Every structure is written in structure tokens, then in C-alpha cells.
Amino acid sequence: MDKLKLVKTIVFILTFLLVFGSLMLIGTLFKKTHSAPKIPEEISLNEPIGSSLTETHINDNLLFLSIADGGKSDRIIIFDTISGHKVSTIYLNQR
């Protein structure tokens, strides 16, 4: 009779661990797929004085900033919100 009780206890513990582990896996996957990109608190783009931000757009982890003036032609800066670095600059009109 003691062996049967031991087997039932082991089955109960393993079932609990299986259910608990599955719920933890589902919760972790849900958090990773539904988290919004986090933009760093301070961003320095090193643009010249007089530049003005005209438009912004975010797509996945990329932030697109439309910049005008500042002695340069109009440009779009592509910024990676995860790494916190400028990815690329696209110049619209060469002066």
C-alpha cells in the first residue's frame, strides 16, 4: 500500500511541475511577443544647430525621424530603439 501512495505522490508532483512549467513558458513567450519597443531616455543625434524635427514614425524597433534645416538638406534619420544608435541617414534633396 505504501508503494502505491509513493507512486501517486510522484505522479502528482510531476503533473504539477509539467503544468507550472507550461504556464511559465506561455507567459514568457507572451511577454516577449507583446512588449513595446523601449526608447532610451536621452538620444543625441548630433545634428547641427537650427535643425528641426518635422515628423516621426515608429515601425517595430526602428524610429524614423524627419529632420529639416540646420544648414543641411532635408533628411530622414533611422534610429534603432533597442541598441540606441543611429542606423542610417537618408538625404532627400542635396543642396
PyMOL commands that place a pseudoatom at each C-alpha (Angstrom):
pseudoatom trace, name=CA, resn=MET, resi=1, chain=A, elem=C, hetatm=0, pos=[0.000, 0.000, 0.000]
pseudoatom trace, name=CA, resn=ASP, resi=2, chain=A, elem=C, hetatm=0, pos=[2.905, 2.375, 0.702]
pseudoatom trace, name=CA, resn=LYS, resi=3, chain=A, elem=C, hetatm=0, pos=[4.317, 1.833, -2.794]
pseudoatom trace, name=CA, resn=LEU, resi=4, chain=A, elem=C, hetatm=0, pos=[1.017, 2.917, -4.354]
pseudoatom trace, name=CA, resn=LYS, resi=5, chain=A, elem=C, hetatm=0, pos=[0.926, 6.048, -2.224]
pseudoatom trace, name=CA, resn=LEU, resi=6, chain=A, elem=C, hetatm=0, pos=[4.519, 6.863, -3.253]
pseudoatom trace, name=CA, resn=VAL, resi=7, chain=A, elem=C, hetatm=0, pos=[3.664, 6.407, -6.962]
pseudoatom trace, name=CA, resn=LYS, resi=8, chain=A, elem=C, hetatm=0, pos=[0.585, 8.673, -6.618]
pseudoatom trace, name=CA, resn=THR, resi=9, chain=A, elem=C, hetatm=0, pos=[2.683, 11.354, -4.903]
pseudoatom trace, name=CA, resn=ILE, resi=10, chain=A, elem=C, hetatm=0, pos=[5.341, 11.227, -7.622]
pseudoatom trace, name=CA, resn=VAL, resi=11, chain=A, elem=C, hetatm=0, pos=[2.687, 11.419, -10.374]
pseudoatom trace, name=CA, resn=PHE, resi=12, chain=A, elem=C, hetatm=0, pos=[1.049, 14.401, -8.614]
pseudoatom trace, name=CA, resn=ILE, resi=13, chain=A, elem=C, hetatm=0, pos=[4.387, 16.263, -8.270]
pseudoatom trace, name=CA, resn=LEU, resi=14, chain=A, elem=C, hetatm=0, pos=[5.388, 15.606, -11.897]
pseudoatom trace, name=CA, resn=THR, resi=15, chain=A, elem=C, hetatm=0, pos=[1.957, 16.718, -13.141]
pseudoatom trace, name=CA, resn=PHE, resi=16, chain=A, elem=C, hetatm=0, pos=[2.227, 19.924, -11.099]
pseudoatom trace, name=CA, resn=LEU, resi=17, chain=A, elem=C, hetatm=0, pos=[5.723, 20.627, -12.473]
pseudoatom trace, name=CA, resn=LEU, resi=18, chain=A, elem=C, hetatm=0, pos=[4.562, 19.983, -16.043]
pseudoatom trace, name=CA, resn=VAL, resi=19, chain=A, elem=C, hetatm=0, pos=[1.569, 22.339, -15.737]
pseudoatom trace, name=CA, resn=PHE, resi=20, chain=A, elem=C, hetatm=0, pos=[3.586, 25.018, -13.902]
pseudoatom trace, name=CA, resn=GLY, resi=21, chain=A, elem=C, hetatm=0, pos=[6.427, 24.842, -16.463]
pseudoatom trace, name=CA, resn=SER, resi=22, chain=A, elem=C, hetatm=0, pos=[3.998, 25.053, -19.376]
pseudoatom trace, name=CA, resn=LEU, resi=23, chain=A, elem=C, hetatm=0, pos=[2.316, 28.132, -17.899]
pseudoatom trace, name=CA, resn=MET, resi=24, chain=A, elem=C, hetatm=0, pos=[5.699, 29.789, -17.317]
pseudoatom trace, name=CA, resn=LEU, resi=25, chain=A, elem=C, hetatm=0, pos=[6.733, 29.091, -20.928]
pseudoatom trace, name=CA, resn=ILE, resi=26, chain=A, elem=C, hetatm=0, pos=[3.485, 30.503, -22.317]
pseudoatom trace, name=CA, resn=GLY, resi=27, chain=A, elem=C, hetatm=0, pos=[3.774, 33.592, -20.097]
pseudoatom trace, name=CA, resn=THR, resi=28, chain=A, elem=C, hetatm=0, pos=[7.363, 34.245, -21.158]
pseudoatom trace, name=CA, resn=LEU, resi=29, chain=A, elem=C, hetatm=0, pos=[6.531, 33.867, -24.850]
pseudoatom trace, name=CA, resn=PHE, resi=30, chain=A, elem=C, hetatm=0, pos=[3.548, 36.198, -24.476]
pseudoatom trace, name=CA, resn=LYS, resi=31, chain=A, elem=C, hetatm=0, pos=[5.687, 38.885, -22.809]
pseudoatom trace, name=CA, resn=LYS, resi=32, chain=A, elem=C, hetatm=0, pos=[8.382, 38.706, -25.488]
pseudoatom trace, name=CA, resn=THR, resi=33, chain=A, elem=C, hetatm=0, pos=[5.947, 38.934, -28.387]
pseudoatom trace, name=CA, resn=HIS, resi=34, chain=A, elem=C, hetatm=0, pos=[3.762, 41.704, -26.931]
pseudoatom trace, name=CA, resn=SER, resi=35, chain=A, elem=C, hetatm=0, pos=[6.337, 44.087, -25.485]
pseudoatom trace, name=CA, resn=ALA, resi=36, chain=A, elem=C, hetatm=0, pos=[6.606, 47.573, -26.954]
pseudoatom trace, name=CA, resn=PRO, resi=37, chain=A, elem=C, hetatm=0, pos=[9.997, 48.875, -28.009]
pseudoatom trace, name=CA, resn=LYS, resi=38, chain=A, elem=C, hetatm=0, pos=[11.646, 50.997, -25.350]
pseudoatom trace, name=CA, resn=ILE, resi=39, chain=A, elem=C, hetatm=0, pos=[13.291, 54.216, -26.430]
pseudoatom trace, name=CA, resn=PRO, resi=40, chain=A, elem=C, hetatm=0, pos=[16.257, 55.336, -24.331]
pseudoatom trace, name=CA, resn=GLU, resi=41, chain=A, elem=C, hetatm=0, pos=[15.679, 58.314, -22.018]
pseudoatom trace, name=CA, resn=GLU, resi=42, chain=A, elem=C, hetatm=0, pos=[18.224, 60.521, -23.811]
pseudoatom trace, name=CA, resn=ILE, resi=43, chain=A, elem=C, hetatm=0, pos=[19.011, 60.481, -27.514]
pseudoatom trace, name=CA, resn=SER, resi=44, chain=A, elem=C, hetatm=0, pos=[21.740, 62.562, -29.136]
pseudoatom trace, name=CA, resn=LEU, resi=45, chain=A, elem=C, hetatm=0, pos=[21.624, 62.671, -32.926]
pseudoatom trace, name=CA, resn=ASN, resi=46, chain=A, elem=C, hetatm=0, pos=[24.494, 65.180, -33.322]
pseudoatom trace, name=CA, resn=GLU, resi=47, chain=A, elem=C, hetatm=0, pos=[22.558, 67.322, -35.776]
pseudoatom trace, name=CA, resn=PRO, resi=48, chain=A, elem=C, hetatm=0, pos=[23.610, 70.947, -36.397]
pseudoatom trace, name=CA, resn=ILE, resi=49, chain=A, elem=C, hetatm=0, pos=[22.036, 73.841, -34.536]
pseudoatom trace, name=CA, resn=GLY, resi=50, chain=A, elem=C, hetatm=0, pos=[18.887, 75.077, -36.279]
pseudoatom trace, name=CA, resn=SER, resi=51, chain=A, elem=C, hetatm=0, pos=[17.700, 71.610, -37.280]
pseudoatom trace, name=CA, resn=SER, resi=52, chain=A, elem=C, hetatm=0, pos=[14.014, 70.975, -36.713]
pseudoatom trace, name=CA, resn=LEU, resi=53, chain=A, elem=C, hetatm=0, pos=[12.130, 67.732, -36.278]
pseudoatom trace, name=CA, resn=THR, resi=54, chain=A, elem=C, hetatm=0, pos=[9.210, 67.719, -38.709]
pseudoatom trace, name=CA, resn=GLU, resi=55, chain=A, elem=C, hetatm=0, pos=[7.780, 64.196, -38.430]
pseudoatom trace, name=CA, resn=THR, resi=56, chain=A, elem=C, hetatm=0, pos=[8.274, 60.913, -36.568]
pseudoatom trace, name=CA, resn=HIS, resi=57, chain=A, elem=C, hetatm=0, pos=[7.208, 57.347, -37.315]
pseudoatom trace, name=CA, resn=ILE, resi=58, chain=A, elem=C, hetatm=0, pos=[7.960, 54.097, -35.478]
pseudoatom trace, name=CA, resn=ASN, resi=59, chain=A, elem=C, hetatm=0, pos=[7.966, 50.634, -37.059]
pseudoatom trace, name=CA, resn=ASP, resi=60, chain=A, elem=C, hetatm=0, pos=[8.978, 47.586, -34.993]
pseudoatom trace, name=CA, resn=ASN, resi=61, chain=A, elem=C, hetatm=0, pos=[12.210, 48.676, -33.311]
pseudoatom trace, name=CA, resn=LEU, resi=62, chain=A, elem=C, hetatm=0, pos=[13.064, 51.424, -35.819]
pseudoatom trace, name=CA, resn=LEU, resi=63, chain=A, elem=C, hetatm=0, pos=[12.288, 55.104, -35.242]
pseudoatom trace, name=CA, resn=PHE, resi=64, chain=A, elem=C, hetatm=0, pos=[12.154, 57.287, -38.371]
pseudoatom trace, name=CA, resn=LEU, resi=65, chain=A, elem=C, hetatm=0, pos=[12.836, 60.996, -37.764]
pseudoatom trace, name=CA, resn=SER, resi=66, chain=A, elem=C, hetatm=0, pos=[12.301, 63.565, -40.492]
pseudoatom trace, name=CA, resn=ILE, resi=67, chain=A, elem=C, hetatm=0, pos=[14.725, 66.488, -39.971]
pseudoatom trace, name=CA, resn=ALA, resi=68, chain=A, elem=C, hetatm=0, pos=[14.794, 69.813, -41.841]
pseudoatom trace, name=CA, resn=ASP, resi=69, chain=A, elem=C, hetatm=0, pos=[17.081, 72.872, -41.877]
pseudoatom trace, name=CA, resn=GLY, resi=70, chain=A, elem=C, hetatm=0, pos=[20.266, 73.226, -39.855]
pseudoatom trace, name=CA, resn=GLY, resi=71, chain=A, elem=C, hetatm=0, pos=[22.378, 74.064, -42.891]
pseudoatom trace, name=CA, resn=LYS, resi=72, chain=A, elem=C, hetatm=0, pos=[21.904, 70.598, -44.410]
pseudoatom trace, name=CA, resn=SER, resi=73, chain=A, elem=C, hetatm=0, pos=[19.355, 69.262, -46.874]
pseudoatom trace, name=CA, resn=ASP, resi=74, chain=A, elem=C, hetatm=0, pos=[16.179, 67.622, -45.589]
pseudoatom trace, name=CA, resn=ARG, resi=75, chain=A, elem=C, hetatm=0, pos=[16.893, 64.165, -44.249]
pseudoatom trace, name=CA, resn=ILE, resi=76, chain=A, elem=C, hetatm=0, pos=[15.379, 61.118, -42.589]
pseudoatom trace, name=CA, resn=ILE, resi=77, chain=A, elem=C, hetatm=0, pos=[17.291, 59.564, -39.716]
pseudoatom trace, name=CA, resn=ILE, resi=78, chain=A, elem=C, hetatm=0, pos=[16.664, 55.889, -38.970]
pseudoatom trace, name=CA, resn=PHE, resi=79, chain=A, elem=C, hetatm=0, pos=[17.237, 55.157, -35.284]
pseudoatom trace, name=CA, resn=ASP, resi=80, chain=A, elem=C, hetatm=0, pos=[17.324, 51.697, -33.657]
pseudoatom trace, name=CA, resn=THR, resi=81, chain=A, elem=C, hetatm=0, pos=[15.385, 51.892, -30.380]
pseudoatom trace, name=CA, resn=ILE, resi=82, chain=A, elem=C, hetatm=0, pos=[16.858, 48.681, -28.973]
pseudoatom trace, name=CA, resn=SER, resi=83, chain=A, elem=C, hetatm=0, pos=[20.543, 49.486, -29.371]
pseudoatom trace, name=CA, resn=GLY, resi=84, chain=A, elem=C, hetatm=0, pos=[20.074, 53.260, -29.015]
pseudoatom trace, name=CA, resn=HIS, resi=85, chain=A, elem=C, hetatm=0, pos=[22.167, 54.073, -32.112]
pseudoatom trace, name=CA, resn=LYS, resi=86, chain=A, elem=C, hetatm=0, pos=[21.614, 55.836, -35.415]
pseudoatom trace, name=CA, resn=VAL, resi=87, chain=A, elem=C, hetatm=0, pos=[21.316, 53.227, -38.180]
pseudoatom trace, name=CA, resn=SER, resi=88, chain=A, elem=C, hetatm=0, pos=[21.302, 55.403, -41.284]
pseudoatom trace, name=CA, resn=THR, resi=89, chain=A, elem=C, hetatm=0, pos=[20.644, 58.876, -42.687]
pseudoatom trace, name=CA, resn=ILE, resi=90, chain=A, elem=C, hetatm=0, pos=[18.733, 59.378, -45.928]
pseudoatom trace, name=CA, resn=TYR, resi=91, chain=A, elem=C, hetatm=0, pos=[19.176, 62.791, -47.619]
pseudoatom trace, name=CA, resn=LEU, resi=92, chain=A, elem=C, hetatm=0, pos=[16.136, 63.872, -49.619]
pseudoatom trace, name=CA, resn=ASN, resi=93, chain=A, elem=C, hetatm=0, pos=[17.463, 66.896, -51.539]
pseudoatom trace, name=CA, resn=GLN, resi=94, chain=A, elem=C, hetatm=0, pos=[21.147, 67.691, -51.989]
pseudoatom trace, name=CA, resn=ARG, resi=95, chain=A, elem=C, hetatm=0, pos=[21.912, 71.396, -51.675]
for i in range(1, 95): cmd.bond("trace and resi %d" % i, "trace and resi %d" % (i + 1))
show_as sticks, trace
zoom trace
